[in-house]
Amino acid sequence: MPPAKKRTRSYDSAKIRAAVLAQFGHVRDAVLALPAEALDGPTRLGAWTVRDLAAHLAWMVGSVPQLLAAPEPAKQELALLEWPFATSAAAERIDEHTRGLDSADLAALYGRTAEAYEQVPAAADTRLLPVSLGAMTLADFLVTRTVELVVHTDDLNAATGLEIPYDRQALAACTRLLADALAAKAPGGAVEVRVPPFAVVQCVEGPRHTRGTPPNVVETDPLTWIRLATGRAAWATELDAARVRASGERADLAGLLPLMG
């Protein structure tokens, strides 16, 4: 697991807590408006149906109050920048758990999840949660929920043709965490990666740029970046489609992506 050598970016806890609830609300409104037959449709996530994906999203948010109700671990085991790299090891377990969720009544499931989340604002940012990947602070774990929500909202949109909106704060946090993860995976200052309007990071070993136009620049939009970072899109495809602009001999990130399995 790549160590996070740089100082971790700080996030406004109140905004992140609200962003999780706002994005979950967008998903809830869209899912509950879908006709029954659409819920049985396929997704780009292997054998998962739209119903499976919808249940998974509820679990991702519901896990916060569930973990808060569990005994607090003795010490933190997983830092925020380590989380993206740890997720692939849990893929099989997550798939099995998702398929076992009771998704027959999504309206009831989403209602229970939203109600349970109401206790979260009263908990301290430093409260440790017994996350299966390693104990994390509540503040850090909530940032990871923005990643889960934004990434899977995109999956839902791709599967259904819906245009579920993205809460700006949730999209920003997701973009920034994945950009920072790239910088942690390939530390250096030879390449500047720009994902306007949310993130700019420097990465890859080599000569560090200090002023003027950097010689190695990668620029893309937030959703394209998120798809690249999570394996939903291929570097060469996005480059050919001009959704990614890369200049300089070191500005090829194909070998570093995806960051999450």
FILONU-474312 format. One record per residue: x, y, z of N, C-alpha, C in turn; residue in three letters; residue number from 1. Coordinates in steps of 0.02 Angstrom, whole numbers, plus 50000, padded with zeros to 5 digits. Layout:
N
n.xx_n.yy_n.zz_ca.xx_ca.yy_ca.zz_c.xx_c.yy_c.zz_res_n
X_Y_Z_X_Y_Z_X_Y_Z_ala_NUM
...
END
This chain:
261
n.xx_n.yy_n.zz_ca.xx_ca.yy_ca.zz_c.xx_c.yy_c.zz_res_n
50043_49940_50000_50000_50000_50000_50044_50062_50000_met_1
50036_50108_49953_50080_50166_49949_50073_50210_50011_pro_2
50128_50231_50041_50124_50276_50098_50106_50346_50077_pro_3
50069_50380_50118_50052_50450_50104_50104_50495_50136_ala_4
50151_50518_50097_50206_50556_50124_50190_50630_50131_lys_5
50144_50655_50091_50126_50725_50095_50072_50736_50148_lys_6
50068_50797_50172_50017_50814_50220_49948_50805_50189_arg_7
49905_50770_50225_49839_50755_50199_49797_50818_50193_thr_8
49762_50825_50138_49717_50882_50128_49663_50882_50182_arg_9
49644_50940_50205_49591_50945_50254_49524_50957_50220_ser_10
49471_50931_50251_49403_50938_50225_49360_50969_50279_tyr_11
49312_51010_50257_49264_51040_50303_49214_50987_50323_asp_12
49217_50965_50385_49176_50909_50408_49101_50922_50400_ser_13
49079_50981_50417_49008_50996_50412_48984_50992_50339_ala_14
49025_51016_50294_49007_51014_50223_49007_50942_50197_lys_15
49055_50901_50219_49057_50832_50197_48997_50793_50222_ile_16
48979_50803_50285_48921_50769_50313_48858_50787_50275_arg_17
48851_50851_50259_48793_50874_50220_48795_50848_50149_ala_18
48855_50844_50120_48862_50820_50051_48841_50747_50044_ala_19
48859_50706_50093_48839_50636_50092_48763_50630_50091_val_20
48731_50667_50135_48658_50665_50139_48626_50692_50075_leu_21
48655_50746_50047_48627_50776_49986_48632_50728_49927_ala_22
48691_50697_49918_48700_50652_49862_48656_50589_49870_gln_23
48650_50565_49931_48606_50508_49944_48534_50527_49927_phe_24
48515_50589_49942_48448_50612_49925_48436_50612_49850_gly_25
48486_50634_49812_48480_50633_49739_48470_50562_49713_his_26
48509_50516_49741_48504_50446_49720_48436_50417_49740_val_27
48416_50431_49800_48352_50405_49825_48294_50428_49781_arg_28
48292_50492_49765_48238_50518_49723_48236_50482_49655_asp_29
48295_50472_49626_48299_50441_49560_48281_50367_49562_ala_30
48307_50331_49610_48295_50259_49615_48222_50244_49627_val_31
48191_50281_49672_48122_50267_49690_48073_50287_49634_leu_32
48097_50326_49586_48055_50344_49528_48062_50295_49470_ala_33
48109_50248_49475_48119_50201_49421_48062_50150_49418_leu_34
48040_50131_49357_47991_50077_49351_48022_50011_49373_pro_35
47980_49965_49395_48004_49901_49422_48049_49864_49373_ala_36
48031_49866_49308_48071_49828_49259_48141_49857_49252_glu_37
48150_49921_49264_48216_49952_49258_48263_49927_49312_ala_38
48236_49909_49370_48277_49886_49425_48310_49819_49411_leu_39
48283_49781_49364_48312_49717_49345_48362_49723_49289_asp_40
48374_49783_49265_48420_49794_49210_48492_49785_49231_gly_41
48537_49775_49182_48608_49764_49197_48645_49829_49213_pro_42
48703_49822_49241_48748_49879_49252_48816_49860_49225_thr_43
48863_49906_49227_48931_49892_49204_48973_49859_49259_arg_44
48940_49840_49314_48974_49811_49371_48963_49736_49374_leu_45
48986_49701_49323_48980_49629_49322_48908_49606_49321_gly_46
48891_49562_49368_48824_49533_49370_48774_49575_49409_ala_47
48797_49631_49437_48751_49673_49475_48696_49701_49431_trp_48
48634_49698_49457_48579_49732_49425_48573_49803_49452_thr_49
48528_49841_49424_48516_49909_49450_48492_49904_49522_val_50
48451_49855_49537_48427_49845_49606_48486_49831_49654_arg_51
48532_49789_49632_48592_49775_49673_48631_49838_49686_asp_52
48640_49877_49634_48679_49939_49640_48643_49988_49687_leu_53
48577_49992_49681_48539_50037_49725_48545_50016_49797_ala_54
48542_49950_49810_48548_49925_49878_48619_49937_49905_ala_55
48669_49930_49862_48738_49942_49882_48747_50015_49904_his_56
48717_50061_49867_48723_50132_49885_48692_50146_49954_leu_57
48636_50114_49967_48606_50123_50034_48652_50095_50088_ala_58
48683_50039_50074_48730_50009_50122_48789_50054_50134_trp_59
48815_50086_50081_48873_50129_50088_48859_50187_50136_met_60
48799_50213_50135_48781_50267_50180_48760_50240_50248_val_61
48722_50186_50247_48700_50156_50310_48756_50128_50352_gly_62
48813_50115_50320_48870_50088_50359_48896_50139_50409_ser_63
48884_50203_50397_48910_50254_50443_48876_50248_50512_val_64
48809_50252_50517_48779_50243_50583_48789_50173_50612_pro_65
48793_50123_50569_48806_50055_50594_48873_50051_50629_gln_66
48924_50080_50599_48991_50079_50629_48995_50123_50692_leu_67
48956_50177_50692_48954_50220_50751_48925_50183_50811_leu_68
48880_50136_50797_48847_50099_50851_48891_50043_50878_ala_69
48945_50028_50843_48990_49974_50865_49042_50001_50914_ala_70
49074_49957_50953_49126_49979_50999_49183_50016_50962_pro_71
49209_50067_50993_49262_50106_50962_49329_50069_50966_glu_72
49365_50065_50910_49432_50033_50910_49481_50072_50954_pro_73
49535_50038_50973_49584_50069_51016_49628_50120_50980_ala_74
49640_50109_50916_49683_50155_50880_49666_50156_50805_lys_75
49685_50209_50772_49675_50215_50700_49723_50169_50663_gln_76
49697_50136_50612_49738_50089_50573_49744_50108_50500_glu_77
49698_50148_50474_49698_50165_50403_49690_50241_50394_leu_78
49737_50271_50358_49734_50342_50343_49691_50353_50281_ala_79
49666_50413_50274_49621_50427_50218_49654_50413_50150_leu_80
49716_50433_50141_49749_50422_50076_49767_50349_50063_leu_81
49763_50308_50114_49775_50236_50104_49712_50199_50082_glu_82
49655_50228_50097_49591_50194_50083_49581_50175_50010_trp_83
49594_50219_49961_49581_50198_49891_49619_50136_49871_pro_84
49679_50127_49897_49721_50070_49878_49701_50006_49915_phe_85
49664_50013_49970_49644_49955_50010_49579_49924_49985_ala_86
49541_49959_49945_49474_49936_49927_49474_49873_49883_thr_87
49524_49866_49841_49523_49809_49795_49527_49742_49832_ser_88
49559_49741_49889_49565_49679_49927_49498_49656_49955_ala_89
49451_49703_49960_49385_49686_49988_49332_49676_49935_ala_90
49351_49676_49872_49302_49674_49817_49257_49613_49821_ala_91
49285_49555_49833_49246_49494_49834_49196_49494_49893_glu_92
49219_49517_49951_49175_49521_50009_49119_49570_49998_arg_93
49135_49627_49967_49084_49678_49954_49032_49652_49905_ile_94
49055_49617_49854_49009_49588_49805_48962_49538_49839_asp_95
48988_49495_49880_48947_49445_49914_48897_49478_49961_glu_96
48920_49528_49998_48874_49562_50044_48818_49599_50007_his_97
48837_49631_49952_48787_49669_49914_48733_49623_49886_thr_98
48752_49565_49861_48703_49518_49834_48658_49490_49888_arg_99
48681_49493_49951_48641_49467_50005_48596_49518_50039_gly_100
48599_49581_50017_48558_49633_50047_48484_49623_50030_leu_101
48441_49641_50076_48369_49637_50064_48347_49699_50025_asp_102
48340_49691_49961_48324_49748_49918_48254_49744_49888_ser_103
48212_49701_49917_48144_49694_49890_48104_49758_49895_ala_104
48114_49795_49950_48077_49858_49960_48129_49914_49967_asp_105
48148_49943_49910_48199_49994_49911_48176_50057_49946_leu_106
48112_50073_49942_48086_50133_49975_48095_50127_50051_ala_107
48081_50068_50078_48090_50058_50150_48165_50059_50168_ala_108
48206_50027_50127_48278_50026_50139_48307_50096_50140_leu_109
48289_50136_50091_48315_50204_50087_48288_50247_50144_tyr_110
48226_50235_50163_48197_50272_50219_48234_50257_50284_gly_111
48248_50193_50297_48284_50174_50358_48355_50203_50358_arg_112
48386_50203_50300_48454_50228_50294_48457_50303_50310_thr_113
48411_50341_50280_48410_50413_50292_48395_50429_50365_ala_114
48350_50391_50395_48334_50402_50466_48393_50387_50511_glu_115
48428_50333_50497_48485_50314_50538_48542_50365_50532_ala_116
48548_50395_50472_48603_50442_50461_48594_50506_50503_tyr_117
48534_50517_50527_48521_50578_50566_48563_50582_50629_glu_118
48588_50525_50654_48628_50526_50715_48700_50547_50701_gln_119
48721_50545_50639_48791_50558_50622_48815_50628_50641_val_120
48775_50681_50627_48800_50748_50643_48819_50758_50716_pro_121
48794_50717_50762_48809_50726_50833_48875_50693_50853_ala_122
48903_50653_50810_48965_50617_50827_49027_50659_50812_ala_123
49079_50648_50851_49141_50686_50843_49181_50663_50782_ala_124
49214_50709_50750_49256_50693_50691_49309_50641_50708_asp_125
49335_50643_50768_49390_50599_50787_49367_50530_50810_thr_126
49301_50519_50814_49275_50454_50834_49301_50400_50787_arg_127
49331_50348_50814_49358_50294_50772_49304_50243_50757_leu_128
49303_50221_50694_49253_50172_50671_49289_50107_50653_leu_129
49259_50049_50671_49290_49984_50655_49278_49963_50583_pro_130
49303_50003_50536_49297_49988_50465_49334_49923_50450_val_131
49306_49881_50407_49336_49816_50393_49405_49821_50363_ser_132
49419_49875_50327_49485_49885_50297_49537_49909_50347_leu_133
49514_49931_50405_49557_49959_50456_49523_50017_50489_gly_134
49532_50025_50554_49497_50078_50591_49513_50147_50563_ala_135
49461_50187_50553_49467_50254_50525_49429_50303_50569_met_136
49448_50366_50565_49409_50418_50599_49344_50429_50560_thr_137
49294_50452_50595_49230_50467_50563_49239_50518_50508_leu_138
49279_50570_50520_49289_50622_50470_49317_50593_50406_ala_139
49367_50549_50412_49398_50519_50353_49348_50472_50318_asp_140
49313_50432_50356_49267_50384_50327_49211_50420_50288_phe_141
49189_50477_50312_49137_50514_50277_49162_50539_50209_leu_142
49225_50557_50205_49253_50577_50140_49250_50518_50092_val_143
49265_50458_50117_49261_50399_50073_49190_50386_50049_thr_144
49141_50407_50089_49071_50398_50068_49054_50442_50008_arg_145
49086_50500_50003_49075_50541_49944_49101_50506_49881_thr_146
49156_50471_49888_49183_50433_49831_49134_50379_49811_val_147
49111_50339_49859_49064_50286_49845_49001_50313_49811_glu_148
48975_50367_49838_48912_50395_49812_48921_50424_49742_leu_149
48974_50462_49731_48984_50493_49665_48999_50440_49612_val_150
49044_50394_49628_49063_50342_49580_49002_50300_49561_val_151
48962_50280_49610_48905_50237_49596_48845_50275_49568_his_152
48842_50340_49581_48792_50381_49546_48806_50380_49471_thr_153
48870_50385_49454_48890_50381_49384_48873_50313_49355_asp_154
48883_50260_49394_48864_50193_49372_48789_50188_49359_asp_155
48750_50217_49404_48677_50217_49396_48656_50255_49333_leu_156
48687_50312_49323_48671_50352_49263_48687_50313_49200_asn_157
48744_50279_49200_48764_50240_49142_48716_50182_49129_ala_158
48691_50152_49183_48647_50093_49176_48576_50111_49156_ala_159
48553_50169_49177_48482_50185_49169_48468_50242_49119_thr_160
48519_50279_49102_48508_50337_49060_48482_50397_49098_gly_161
48479_50391_49164_48458_50447_49206_48511_50501_49206_leu_162
48493_50558_49230_48541_50612_49239_48539_50634_49312_glu_163
48555_50587_49356_48555_50603_49428_48608_50657_49440_ile_164
48590_50711_49473_48638_50765_49483_48691_50746_49535_pro_165
48746_50783_49534_48801_50773_49581_48804_50834_49628_tyr_166
48800_50821_49691_48811_50874_49740_48881_50901_49730_asp_167
48888_50966_49726_48952_50996_49709_49006_50979_49761_arg_168
48988_50980_49825_49037_50965_49877_49058_50891_49875_gln_169
49010_50847_49860_49026_50776_49855_49072_50763_49796_ala_170
49056_50794_49739_49098_50786_49679_49168_50814_49691_leu_171
49172_50870_49725_49237_50900_49739_49279_50855_49784_ala_172
49249_50829_49837_49287_50787_49884_49310_50723_49850_ala_173
49267_50692_49811_49285_50632_49774_49343_50645_49727_cys_174
49339_50699_49689_49392_50717_49642_49458_50729_49677_thr_175
49456_50765_49732_49517_50784_49768_49550_50723_49800_arg_176
49510_50680_49831_49540_50621_49862_49575_50577_49811_leu_177
49543_50566_49754_49574_50523_49703_49635_50557_49671_leu_178
49634_50623_49665_49693_50658_49639_49750_50654_49689_ala_179
49735_50662_49753_49787_50657_49804_49814_50586_49808_asp_180
49770_50536_49796_49793_50467_49796_49844_50455_49740_ala_181
49833_50485_49682_49881_50480_49628_49949_50508_49649_leu_182
49947_50567_49681_50009_50598_49703_50044_50556_49756_ala_183
50006_50520_49797_50036_50475_49847_50065_50413_49814_ala_184
50032_50389_49762_50056_50329_49728_50119_50342_49687_lys_185
50122_50401_49656_50180_50419_49615_50207_50486_49637_ala_186
50239_50490_49696_50262_50554_49721_50315_50585_49676_pro_187
50313_50650_49672_50360_50687_49630_50330_50752_49606_gly_188
50367_50787_49564_50343_50851_49540_50351_50860_49466_gly_189
50359_50806_49429_50372_50812_49357_50310_50823_49316_ala_190
50252_50800_49341_50190_50806_49303_50138_50843_49346_val_191
50105_50890_49315_50050_50925_49348_49984_50899_49321_glu_192
49942_50874_49365_49877_50848_49346_49824_50898_49369_val_193
49786_50921_49321_49735_50972_49334_49665_50943_49322_arg_194
49622_50950_49372_49553_50928_49364_49509_50987_49386_val_195
49504_51038_49343_49467_51098_49362_49392_51083_49369_pro_196
49359_51116_49416_49385_51169_49460_49406_51145_49529_pro_197
49418_51079_49536_49425_51052_49604_49495_51034_49626_phe_198
49539_51015_49581_49603_50987_49605_49660_51001_49556_ala_199
49719_51013_49586_49782_51016_49549_49833_50981_49593_val_200
49867_50930_49566_49919_50896_49604_49980_50886_49560_val_201
50037_50879_49592_50099_50862_49556_50119_50792_49576_gln_202
50144_50755_49528_50161_50685_49540_50217_50664_49491_cys_203
50240_50603_49498_50290_50570_49456_50360_50599_49468_val_204
50407_50555_49479_50476_50575_49491_50505_50609_49430_glu_205
50549_50658_49442_50581_50694_49387_50592_50766_49406_gly_206
50616_50806_49360_50628_50877_49373_50564_50911_49397_pro_207
50570_50949_49451_50513_50983_49479_50504_51051_49446_arg_208
50441_51066_49428_50425_51130_49397_50414_51183_49450_his_209
50440_51243_49440_50433_51296_49489_50397_51358_49463_thr_210
50403_51374_49400_50370_51435_49375_50355_51427_49300_arg_211
50309_51470_49276_50290_51467_49205_50246_51407_49190_gly_212
50240_51391_49126_50199_51334_49105_50236_51269_49117_thr_213
50207_51222_49155_50241_51158_49167_50253_51120_49102_pro_214
50308_51085_49095_50322_51048_49033_50280_50985_49026_pro_215
50254_50959_49082_50214_50898_49080_50147_50911_49116_asn_216
50094_50913_49077_50029_50930_49105_49976_50881_49081_val_217
49934_50860_49128_49875_50820_49112_49814_50859_49137_val_218
49763_50866_49095_49704_50902_49116_49642_50865_49091_glu_219
49592_50861_49135_49529_50829_49118_49474_50855_49164_thr_220
49413_50834_49150_49356_50855_49192_49347_50807_49250_asp_221
49309_50826_49301_49302_50783_49360_49276_50713_49346_pro_222
49222_50706_49307_49194_50639_49296_49241_50595_49256_leu_223
49274_50623_49206_49323_50583_49169_49379_50560_49215_thr_224
49403_50605_49257_49456_50587_49303_49433_50531_49350_trp_225
49373_50537_49377_49347_50486_49423_49340_50419_49388_ile_226
49318_50419_49325_49312_50356_49288_49380_50325_49275_arg_227
49429_50366_49260_49497_50341_49250_49525_50311_49315_leu_228
49515_50347_49369_49543_50327_49433_49511_50264_49460_ala_229
49450_50249_49439_49414_50191_49465_49407_50135_49414_thr_230
49439_50142_49356_49438_50089_49306_49376_50087_49263_gly_231
49336_50140_49266_49276_50143_49223_49293_50167_49152_arg_232
49350_50195_49144_49372_50220_49078_49445_50204_49068_ala_233
49465_50198_49005_49535_50182_48987_49571_50245_48965_ala_234
49633_50252_48985_49673_50311_48970_49675_50325_48895_trp_235
49692_50274_48855_49699_50284_48783_49633_50306_48751_ala_236
49578_50278_48773_49512_50296_48746_49495_50368_48761_thr_237
49506_50389_48823_49489_50457_48842_49536_50507_48810_glu_238
49598_50487_48799_49646_50531_48765_49625_50540_48692_leu_239
49607_50486_48659_49586_50489_48589_49522_50531_48580_asp_240
49479_50528_48631_49416_50565_48627_49423_50638_48649_ala_241
49484_50657_48667_49500_50726_48688_49466_50744_48754_ala_242
49446_50694_48792_49421_50708_48860_49479_50714_48909_arg_243
49537_50692_48887_49599_50703_48925_49648_50739_48878_val_244
49681_50790_48904_49733_50826_48867_49798_50815_48904_arg_245
49848_50788_48868_49912_50774_48899_49968_50801_48856_ala_246
50013_50838_48886_50070_50867_48849_50134_50854_48888_ser_247
50186_50837_48853_50250_50823_48884_50267_50750_48883_gly_248
50331_50733_48882_50352_50664_48874_50337_50621_48935_glu_249
50325_50652_48993_50310_50614_49053_50235_50612_49068_arg_250
50195_50644_49027_50123_50652_49042_50082_50592_49018_ala_251
50103_50533_49034_50066_50473_49018_50052_50436_49083_asp_252
49990_50437_49105_49972_50407_49169_49944_50337_49162_leu_253
49946_50309_49103_49916_50244_49091_49941_50190_49139_ala_254
50005_50192_49154_50034_50142_49197_50017_50151_49271_gly_255
49988_50207_49289_49971_50222_49359_49897_50212_49373_leu_256
49858_50202_49321_49785_50197_49330_49760_50127_49314_leu_257
49705_50105_49345_49665_50141_49394_49697_50140_49464_pro_258
49671_50182_49507_49695_50185_49576_49654_50140_49621_leu_259
49591_50130_49604_49546_50087_49641_49524_50030_49595_met_260
49519_49970_49624_49497_49913_49585_49423_49909_49577_gly_261
END
